[in-house]
């Protein structure tokens, strides 16, 4: 299942790519949670504990 504006990968699995609205929602969430992107490195760990819902996406933690 792909969403409008997303392109599935060319291999046998089809995962939707985030569209602009998804990226905007993640950035907005990170900023509200205290992310400071101007800091050198500027990363924000988004984990499954995040209170963020994105349609058709599941946030999972890697071991």
C-alpha positions as CSV (number, residue, x, y, z in Angstrom):
1,X,0.0,0.0,0.0
2,X,1.5,3.3,-1.0
3,X,0.2,6.8,-0.2
4,X,-0.2,9.5,-2.8
5,X,3.1,11.3,-3.3
6,X,5.1,8.3,-2.2
7,X,7.1,5.8,-4.3
8,X,7.6,2.2,-3.3
9,X,11.1,0.7,-3.3
10,X,12.1,-1.2,-6.4
11,X,12.7,-4.5,-4.6
12,X,10.0,-7.0,-3.5
13,X,9.0,-5.0,-0.5
14,X,6.9,-1.9,-0.7
15,X,7.3,0.6,2.0
16,X,5.9,4.1,1.7
17,X,8.3,7.0,1.8
18,X,7.5,9.9,4.1
19,X,5.8,12.8,2.3
20,X,6.4,16.4,3.2
21,X,3.5,16.4,5.7
22,X,5.1,13.4,7.5
23,X,8.5,15.1,7.7
24,X,6.9,18.4,8.9
25,X,5.0,16.5,11.6
26,X,8.3,14.8,12.8
27,X,10.2,18.1,12.9
28,X,7.3,19.9,14.7
29,X,7.2,17.1,17.3
30,X,11.0,17.2,17.8
31,X,11.0,21.0,18.2
32,X,8.2,20.9,20.8
33,X,10.1,18.1,22.6
34,X,13.2,20.2,22.9
35,X,15.3,19.5,19.7
36,X,17.7,22.2,18.9
37,X,18.7,21.7,15.3
38,X,21.2,24.5,15.3
39,X,23.4,22.4,17.7
40,X,26.3,20.8,15.9
41,X,25.1,17.4,14.8
42,X,21.5,18.4,15.4
43,X,20.0,14.9,15.7
44,X,16.9,13.9,17.5
45,X,16.2,10.3,18.5
46,X,12.6,9.5,17.6
47,X,11.6,6.3,19.5
48,X,8.5,4.2,19.8
49,X,7.7,5.9,23.1
50,X,7.1,9.2,21.2
51,X,3.5,10.5,21.3
52,X,3.5,10.9,17.5
53,X,1.0,9.3,15.1
54,X,1.7,9.2,11.4
55,X,-0.8,7.4,9.2
56,X,0.6,4.3,7.6
57,X,3.9,4.5,9.6
58,X,5.0,2.6,12.6
59,X,7.9,3.9,14.6
60,X,10.0,1.1,16.0
61,X,13.2,1.0,18.0
62,X,16.2,-0.8,16.7
63,X,18.2,-3.1,19.1
